[in-house]
């Protein structure tokens, strides 16, 4: 089989491989980024490391990058690299940016700019991804096959153990026995408005939340979609547009967000406290021109109920610490599309 045929086959199989780089053959108006969250065992060190690539409409603006969010100091760094320093394996998730490397087994970091730097490495063990099935390949479900989606999403690791150390701007942190989370986005732009929340620091060890609500452009129109997953005791409880789940309540105030997902068999209540965060760059038509604020200091109260009607029983109730939260864009528009 010639290389061109191999590339076509890999592209056809890409929905079932959400972790790998999807940008081969793209030259503009495209972005792809992976999100690695790491929290130390004592919670005193918490970082999000976001490697990615930006292919802008103007070639001179295209570049690779590594963003670093320090959840404790509520600050961020943006390390920019020429595209020539971005490499991605075509068969598996294995990305190199400069002297840094990113895989599902772990990451090594060596980036510096303007006196700011990050160095070190983390190893991951016990990764629990959103299951990939024939007709529902990962978090996107059958939307993974839909053409012209502005943004696609993957959850690559709900909950895993960490080992290793990082030194960030002179501060050394030990992540031995800590916890991590991995997700990614790729496409042209992020949604017009969205809410995203995540935590895997509950009293129950094998519990992890990831949720998003977004106003998604599609074929010159837009729709409000939902995508939430709660991992509990080795099982995923999905609540998504493609599963028939509904948003029974959605409230946003300056202090918190509250959302109730209901698929008829289970209901998931999430109340997340809003907190001060740090600025991050986000993609607009592939260029990293957007701005958002993300916190790693939120708390997420979660209740999972099973059954139908008033006879529902509580399966889980708990509070997630070190929760990440983003509230971006026009919430009234987002709410109007959901209801």
Secondary structure, DSSP 8 states (H G I E B T S, - for coil): --HHHHHHHHHHHGGG-TTS---TT--SSEEEEEEEEEE-TTSS-EEEEEEEEEE-SSGGG-EEEEEEEETTTTEEEEEEE-GGGEEE-SSSSEEEETTEEEESSEEEEEEEETTEEEEEEEEEES-----B-SSSBSTTGGGGG-TT-SEEEEEEEEEEEEEEEEEETTEEEE-TT-EEEEEEEEES---SEEEEEEE-B-SSTTEEEEEEEEEEEETTEEEEEEEEEEEETTEEEEEEGGGT-EEEEEEE-SSEEEEEEE-SSEEEEEEEE----EEEEEEETTEEEEEEEEEEEEEEEEEEEESSGGG-EEEEEEEEEEEEEEEES-HHHHHHHH-
